[in-house]
Amino acid sequence: MWKVQFNDYLKFDGVKENIKEIKQRVKRSKFNIELQGIQNSGYHAEATAKSILEAYHGFRVKELSPQYDIGFGADLQVSYMKGENNFSFFLDVATKEKHNVEYLSMKGDTVEDIQDAFAYETEYFKAYFAVKNRHYSYFFYEKPVVVLYLENYVPTTGLAVSHVNNIANLLISLNDLLYEMGYNARASAKITPNPKKYPEEYRNAHKQLQRSFD
């Protein structure tokens, strides 16, 4: 199967240009929102999620670049230790329901219908925990990205310690589930691009593979 690192994917024809275009569109949208005095719930939700995770004593949180935010579909990288082993996952924070994701259920497995999903409620939002296997039609992830969907989000600067611990432990449980399903314990930036989107790169990779066997 054709797999590449995300940094190599950025070199594909049109990828950087597409990311730049989306980035500028988002920037203009944020500017218009601020100009009108309207709160950007998505921006505040990302900041809130970051502060929640940083408040959990076992997590190390890294904010990702705009290339990863837009081009890879993840906002943060979260790392933690289990015994002597290092675990990590990429996290996408959302304030709108996402399609093509699988939600953590009450039974501890994953379901496609949000109506069957487990929801954790605070006074500021209802949190759903999910995983996504692909980034639109561009590529599939080597290891699914974890999604934290905050429904009916109300801007806040912090949560009670009990909420912080519960949300962190639920994210750990979801990453543990991915590990039990055979995925790597650590976050992976390796992807499988859609050959129909990038036919030239696919042909070149196929030729290189053939030459390596000659």
C-alpha positions as CSV (number, residue, x, y, z in Angstrom):
1,M,0.0,0.0,0.0
2,W,1.2,3.5,-0.8
3,K,2.1,5.3,2.4
4,V,4.1,8.6,2.9
5,Q,4.9,10.9,5.8
6,F,2.8,14.0,6.0
7,N,5.8,16.2,5.4
8,D,6.4,14.5,2.1
9,Y,2.7,14.8,1.3
10,L,3.2,18.6,1.6
11,K,5.4,18.5,-1.4
12,F,2.7,17.0,-3.6
13,D,1.5,19.3,-6.5
14,G,-1.0,21.8,-5.2
15,V,-1.1,20.8,-1.5
16,K,0.8,23.8,-0.1
17,E,-1.2,26.1,-2.3
18,N,-4.5,24.6,-1.1
19,I,-3.5,24.9,2.5
20,K,-2.4,28.5,2.0
21,E,-5.8,29.3,0.3
22,I,-7.8,27.7,3.1
23,K,-5.6,29.5,5.7
24,Q,-6.2,32.9,4.1
25,R,-9.9,32.1,3.9
26,V,-10.0,31.2,7.6
27,K,-8.0,34.3,8.5
28,R,-10.4,36.6,6.6
29,S,-13.4,34.9,8.3
30,K,-11.9,35.3,11.8
31,F,-11.2,39.0,11.0
32,N,-14.8,39.6,9.9
33,I,-16.0,37.8,13.0
34,E,-13.8,40.0,15.3
35,L,-14.8,43.1,13.4
36,Q,-18.5,42.4,14.1
37,G,-17.7,41.7,17.7
38,I,-18.9,38.1,17.5
39,Q,-17.1,35.4,19.5
40,N,-15.4,32.7,17.4
41,S,-16.5,29.6,19.3
42,G,-14.1,27.3,17.4
43,Y,-11.1,29.4,18.3
44,H,-12.1,29.6,21.9
45,A,-12.9,25.9,22.1
46,E,-9.4,24.9,20.9
47,A,-7.9,27.2,23.5
48,T,-10.2,25.7,26.2
49,A,-9.4,22.1,25.2
50,K,-5.6,23.0,25.3
51,S,-5.9,24.5,28.8
52,I,-8.0,21.4,30.0
53,L,-5.4,19.0,28.7
54,E,-2.4,21.0,30.1
55,A,-4.1,21.0,33.5
56,Y,-4.0,17.2,33.6
57,H,-0.8,16.3,35.4
58,G,-0.1,13.3,33.2
59,F,-0.3,15.0,29.8
60,R,2.3,16.8,27.7
61,V,0.5,18.9,25.1
62,K,2.0,20.3,21.9
63,E,0.2,22.8,19.7
64,L,0.5,21.9,16.0
65,S,1.4,24.2,13.1
66,P,-1.2,25.6,10.7
67,Q,-0.1,23.0,8.1
68,Y,-1.1,20.2,10.5
69,D,-4.3,22.1,11.6
70,I,-5.5,22.6,8.0
71,G,-3.7,20.0,6.0
72,F,-3.6,17.1,8.4
73,G,-6.7,17.8,10.4
74,A,-5.3,18.0,14.0
75,D,-4.9,20.8,16.4
76,L,-2.8,19.2,19.2
77,Q,-0.5,16.3,19.9
78,V,-1.0,14.8,23.4
79,S,1.6,12.5,25.0
80,Y,1.6,10.6,28.3
81,M,3.3,7.7,30.0
82,K,1.8,4.3,30.9
83,G,4.3,2.5,33.0
84,E,7.6,2.8,31.1
85,N,5.8,3.2,27.7
86,N,5.2,6.5,25.9
87,F,1.7,6.9,24.4
88,S,0.5,9.7,22.2
89,F,-2.2,10.8,19.8
90,F,-3.2,13.6,17.5
91,L,-6.3,15.5,18.6
92,D,-8.8,17.5,16.6
93,V,-11.1,19.9,18.5
94,A,-14.5,20.5,17.0
95,T,-17.6,22.6,17.8
96,K,-19.6,21.2,14.9
97,E,-20.7,17.6,14.5
98,K,-18.3,15.8,12.1
99,H,-19.3,13.3,9.5
100,N,-17.3,10.1,8.8
101,V,-16.2,9.6,12.4
102,E,-16.7,6.8,14.9
103,Y,-17.8,7.8,18.4
104,L,-16.9,6.2,21.7
105,S,-20.0,4.4,23.0
106,M,-21.3,3.6,26.4
107,K,-20.1,0.0,25.9
108,G,-16.5,1.2,25.3
109,D,-16.5,0.4,21.6
110,T,-17.1,2.7,18.7
111,V,-20.3,3.6,16.9
112,E,-21.1,5.7,13.8
113,D,-24.4,7.2,15.1
114,I,-23.9,10.0,17.6
115,Q,-27.3,9.1,19.1
116,D,-25.5,5.9,20.4
117,A,-22.4,7.7,21.6
118,F,-21.3,8.4,25.1
119,A,-21.6,12.1,26.1
120,Y,-19.9,13.7,29.0
121,E,-21.7,16.9,30.2
122,T,-20.3,19.9,32.0
123,E,-21.9,23.3,32.6
124,Y,-20.1,24.7,29.5
125,F,-20.5,22.0,26.9
126,K,-21.4,18.4,26.2
127,A,-18.3,16.4,25.1
128,Y,-18.2,13.5,22.6
129,F,-15.1,11.4,22.0
130,A,-14.5,10.1,18.5
131,V,-11.9,9.0,16.0
132,K,-11.6,9.8,12.3
133,N,-9.8,7.5,9.8
134,R,-9.5,10.0,6.9
135,H,-9.0,13.6,6.1
136,Y,-11.9,14.4,3.7
137,S,-11.1,12.6,0.4
138,Y,-7.4,13.5,0.5
139,F,-5.9,10.6,2.5
140,F,-6.3,8.0,5.2
141,Y,-4.4,8.1,8.5
142,E,-1.9,5.4,9.5
143,K,-3.3,5.9,13.0
144,P,-6.8,7.5,13.4
145,V,-6.9,11.1,14.8
146,V,-8.8,11.5,18.0
147,V,-11.7,14.0,17.9
148,L,-13.0,15.9,20.9
149,Y,-16.4,17.3,19.8
150,L,-17.7,20.0,22.2
151,E,-21.5,20.5,21.6
152,N,-23.2,23.7,22.6
153,Y,-19.9,25.1,23.7
154,V,-19.9,28.2,25.9
155,P,-16.6,30.0,26.2
156,T,-14.8,29.3,29.5
157,T,-11.3,29.8,31.0
158,G,-11.3,26.6,32.9
159,L,-13.0,23.6,34.4
160,A,-13.2,21.9,37.8
161,V,-10.4,19.4,38.4
162,S,-12.9,16.6,38.4
163,H,-14.0,17.5,34.8
164,V,-10.3,17.8,33.7
165,N,-9.5,14.4,35.1
166,N,-12.6,12.7,33.6
167,I,-12.1,14.2,30.1
168,A,-8.4,13.2,30.2
169,N,-9.1,9.7,31.2
170,L,-11.8,9.3,28.5
171,L,-9.2,10.4,25.9
172,I,-6.7,7.9,27.3
173,S,-9.4,5.2,27.1
174,L,-10.0,6.0,23.5
175,N,-6.3,5.9,22.7
176,D,-6.0,2.6,24.6
177,L,-8.9,1.2,22.4
178,L,-7.0,2.2,19.3
179,Y,-3.9,0.4,20.7
180,E,-6.0,-2.7,21.4
181,M,-7.3,-2.6,17.8
182,G,-3.7,-2.9,16.6
183,Y,-2.7,0.7,16.0
184,N,0.6,2.1,17.2
185,A,0.8,3.4,20.8
186,R,2.2,6.7,19.5
187,A,0.8,9.3,17.2
188,S,1.7,8.8,13.5
189,A,2.1,11.4,10.8
190,K,2.2,8.7,8.1
191,I,-0.7,8.7,5.7
192,T,-2.1,6.8,2.7
193,P,-3.0,9.4,0.0
194,N,-5.9,9.0,-2.4
195,P,-4.4,7.9,-5.7
196,K,-7.3,9.5,-7.6
197,K,-6.3,12.9,-6.0
198,Y,-2.6,12.5,-6.7
199,P,-2.2,10.2,-9.7
200,E,1.2,11.6,-10.8
201,E,2.8,11.1,-7.3
202,Y,1.2,7.6,-7.2
203,R,2.7,6.7,-10.5
204,N,6.1,8.0,-9.5
205,A,6.0,6.0,-6.2
206,H,5.0,2.9,-8.1
207,K,7.9,3.3,-10.5
208,Q,10.3,3.7,-7.6
209,L,9.0,0.6,-5.9
210,Q,9.4,-1.4,-9.1
211,R,13.0,-0.2,-9.6
212,S,13.8,-1.2,-6.0
213,F,12.9,-4.8,-7.0
214,D,14.8,-4.8,-10.3
